[in-house]
Amino acid sequence: MPRPPGQCLSIALWVFVPIAGPLVAAASSRAINAVQQAAEKRQNEEHAAALAHFISAGSMSHFAFYQGWLRSEGRWELTIVQPDQHLISVANLTTKTVRTVDTRTAPETIVIDANEGRPPPALLGDPVVERLPDATIGGLQARGYRTTATIDLKYALNWCGLGRHKVSQVEYVTDMADPQAANPVTIARFLSDGCQPASTASYREPGHLVLYRSTTADVDTSKGTTLMFERGNVRALDESSLSLFSVPAEFKKEP
């Protein structure tokens, strides 16, 4: 019996946002050990300036989802996750090498959350939600919302410092279901995406696919920063697209 269609998302990503959220993060974690993770964390902190340049320049990523499988491709890396087969493949697009991990036998890894135990962003006053005119994005009809509020940070969060920040977020959502599950978050937390992007799930219509979102922190100030992403080329997949979830044959396996 043929499988029902899934979704393929080709996503223009103009800022650094972890589109696949916890799923891709978990996949990468399984592919490296705790020591390597800690080293990468230190390197990320040391190269904050390089990250800022990357954010301003933007990038494009491509994603496909089918029956619980995930394919995530960025500029340098391709990740394929097949939970039912307990396999995660991480391919280096520069060296043409691939590492495949069997999650049943992979060693446990330790993920360090620098924000764990810290107070979450707090909302000051009531948010203002404005319904925007409908728009056509990538050939799909979408509903628009603008949410404006002030959040208070008890500690610096990436490029947002300690204290109050006025934030404005615009989101356009379509009727299509989002193939990535997401837990509900508070308004203050999703507005802090303007300081540290964490999800592409819809905040205004949970479970529906977001086609566009921009979040501006420190609105109308010299410190104002806008982060945004936009999805395009959204189409359905069927069994003829299963080759998307195979690493190209010319890639060499890492030991």
SULDANOR-V636554 format. One record per residue. RES is the residue in one small letter. PSI is psi in whole degrees, -180 to 180 (none if undefined). OMEGA is omega in whole degrees, -180 to 180 (NA if undefined). Layout:
res=RES psi=PSI omega=OMEGA
res=RES psi=PSI omega=OMEGA
This chain:
res=m psi=128 omega=-179
res=p psi=146 omega=177
res=r psi=148 omega=176
res=p psi=154 omega=-178
res=p psi=150 omega=173
res=g psi=-150 omega=178
res=q psi=146 omega=172
res=c psi=129 omega=-179
res=l psi=117 omega=171
res=s psi=114 omega=-166
res=i psi=122 omega=171
res=a psi=114 omega=-173
res=l psi=105 omega=-173
res=w psi=-1 omega=174
res=v psi=171 omega=-180
res=f psi=101 omega=178
res=v psi=129 omega=179
res=p psi=87 omega=-172
res=i psi=-47 omega=-175
res=a psi=3 omega=172
res=g psi=-140 omega=-174
res=p psi=-28 omega=-176
res=l psi=-49 omega=178
res=v psi=-38 omega=179
res=a psi=-43 omega=179
res=a psi=-38 omega=180
res=a psi=-46 omega=179
res=s psi=-37 omega=180
res=s psi=-37 omega=-180
res=r psi=-24 omega=-175
res=a psi=-9 omega=179
res=i psi=157 omega=-178
res=n psi=176 omega=-173
res=a psi=-37 omega=-180
res=v psi=-44 omega=179
res=q psi=-39 omega=179
res=q psi=-45 omega=-180
res=a psi=-40 omega=179
res=a psi=-41 omega=179
res=e psi=-38 omega=179
res=k psi=-45 omega=179
res=r psi=-41 omega=180
res=q psi=-39 omega=179
res=n psi=-41 omega=180
res=e psi=-37 omega=-178
res=e psi=-22 omega=-176
res=h psi=40 omega=180
res=a psi=-37 omega=-180
res=a psi=-41 omega=179
res=a psi=-37 omega=178
res=l psi=-41 omega=179
res=a psi=-40 omega=178
res=h psi=-42 omega=180
res=f psi=-41 omega=-180
res=i psi=-44 omega=-178
res=s psi=-31 omega=-179
res=a psi=-34 omega=-179
res=g psi=170 omega=179
res=s psi=168 omega=178
res=m psi=136 omega=178
res=s psi=157 omega=-180
res=h psi=138 omega=-178
res=f psi=145 omega=174
res=a psi=142 omega=179
res=f psi=134 omega=179
res=y psi=115 omega=175
res=q psi=42 omega=179
res=g psi=-10 omega=177
res=w psi=154 omega=180
res=l psi=137 omega=172
res=r psi=123 omega=-179
res=s psi=120 omega=-179
res=e psi=123 omega=175
res=g psi=-157 omega=-176
res=r psi=-38 omega=-174
res=w psi=-14 omega=-170
res=e psi=143 omega=175
res=l psi=127 omega=179
res=t psi=130 omega=177
res=i psi=124 omega=-178
res=v psi=125 omega=179
res=q psi=83 omega=-173
res=p psi=-37 omega=-178
res=d psi=-23 omega=177
res=q psi=1 omega=179
res=h psi=34 omega=-176
res=l psi=140 omega=173
res=i psi=125 omega=178
res=s psi=128 omega=178
res=v psi=114 omega=-175
res=a psi=135 omega=175
res=n psi=114 omega=-176
res=l psi=-14 omega=179
res=t psi=-48 omega=-177
res=t psi=-8 omega=-178
res=k psi=43 omega=177
res=t psi=158 omega=-178
res=v psi=141 omega=174
res=r psi=125 omega=179
res=t psi=130 omega=-176
res=v psi=132 omega=172
res=d psi=112 omega=-174
res=t psi=-15 omega=178
res=r psi=-25 omega=-178
res=t psi=-4 omega=-179
res=a psi=142 omega=178
res=p psi=152 omega=177
res=e psi=146 omega=177
res=t psi=159 omega=-180
res=i psi=122 omega=178
res=v psi=121 omega=-178
res=i psi=121 omega=177
res=d psi=110 omega=-177
res=a psi=-20 omega=-177
res=n psi=-2 omega=-177
res=e psi=133 omega=178
res=g psi=-9 omega=179
res=r psi=151 omega=-180
res=p psi=139 omega=-180
res=p psi=165 omega=175
res=p psi=142 omega=-179
res=a psi=144 omega=179
res=l psi=130 omega=179
res=l psi=112 omega=-178
res=g psi=-176 omega=-178
res=d psi=139 omega=177
res=p psi=155 omega=176
res=v psi=120 omega=-180
res=v psi=123 omega=-178
res=e psi=130 omega=176
res=r psi=125 omega=-179
res=l psi=160 omega=177
res=p psi=147 omega=176
res=d psi=154 omega=-179
res=a psi=159 omega=174
res=t psi=119 omega=-178
res=i psi=120 omega=-178
res=g psi=32 omega=179
res=g psi=2 omega=-179
res=l psi=142 omega=176
res=q psi=138 omega=-177
res=a psi=147 omega=176
res=r psi=139 omega=-176
res=g psi=146 omega=177
res=y psi=145 omega=171
res=r psi=125 omega=178
res=t psi=127 omega=-180
res=t psi=134 omega=-180
res=a psi=174 omega=176
res=t psi=131 omega=177
res=i psi=156 omega=180
res=d psi=125 omega=180
res=l psi=130 omega=178
res=k psi=-3 omega=176
res=y psi=160 omega=180
res=a psi=138 omega=-180
res=l psi=101 omega=-175
res=n psi=-118 omega=-175
res=w psi=9 omega=173
res=c psi=126 omega=-179
res=g psi=176 omega=177
res=l psi=140 omega=174
res=g psi=-159 omega=-174
res=r psi=144 omega=179
res=h psi=123 omega=174
res=k psi=129 omega=-174
res=v psi=140 omega=175
res=s psi=127 omega=-178
res=q psi=130 omega=177
res=v psi=130 omega=-178
res=e psi=134 omega=174
res=y psi=126 omega=-172
res=v psi=141 omega=177
res=t psi=174 omega=-180
res=d psi=-17 omega=-177
res=m psi=145 omega=178
res=a psi=142 omega=176
res=d psi=124 omega=-178
res=p psi=-5 omega=-180
res=q psi=123 omega=178
res=a psi=146 omega=180
res=a psi=140 omega=178
res=n psi=145 omega=178
res=p psi=144 omega=178
res=v psi=162 omega=179
res=t psi=161 omega=178
res=i psi=-43 omega=-179
res=a psi=-38 omega=-179
res=r psi=-43 omega=-178
res=f psi=-27 omega=176
res=l psi=-24 omega=178
res=s psi=-1 omega=171
res=d psi=-25 omega=178
res=g psi=-14 omega=177
res=c psi=-39 omega=-178
res=q psi=98 omega=-177
res=p psi=137 omega=-176
res=a psi=-19 omega=-175
res=s psi=156 omega=172
res=t psi=9 omega=176
res=a psi=152 omega=-179
res=s psi=134 omega=175
res=y psi=-28 omega=-179
res=r psi=-36 omega=180
res=e psi=78 omega=-177
res=p psi=136 omega=-180
res=g psi=-14 omega=177
res=h psi=155 omega=-174
res=l psi=128 omega=176
res=v psi=128 omega=177
res=l psi=-25 omega=-178
res=y psi=138 omega=171
res=r psi=136 omega=172
res=s psi=138 omega=180
res=t psi=122 omega=-179
res=t psi=122 omega=175
res=a psi=147 omega=-178
res=d psi=55 omega=-178
res=v psi=139 omega=176
res=d psi=31 omega=175
res=t psi=167 omega=179
res=s psi=-16 omega=180
res=k psi=3 omega=-175
res=g psi=133 omega=179
res=t psi=131 omega=179
res=t psi=129 omega=174
res=l psi=136 omega=-179
res=m psi=158 omega=170
res=f psi=157 omega=180
res=e psi=135 omega=178
res=r psi=145 omega=177
res=g psi=168 omega=179
res=n psi=46 omega=179
res=v psi=124 omega=-178
res=r psi=162 omega=-180
res=a psi=149 omega=176
res=l psi=155 omega=170
res=d psi=-170 omega=-174
res=e psi=-22 omega=179
res=s psi=-11 omega=-179
res=s psi=8 omega=-175
res=l psi=-22 omega=179
res=s psi=-20 omega=177
res=l psi=-25 omega=-174
res=f psi=24 omega=174
res=s psi=138 omega=176
res=v psi=135 omega=179
res=p psi=141 omega=-174
res=a psi=-27 omega=-177
res=e psi=-7 omega=179
res=f psi=137 omega=178
res=k psi=140 omega=180
res=k psi=135 omega=174
res=e psi=147 omega=180
res=p psi=none omega=NA
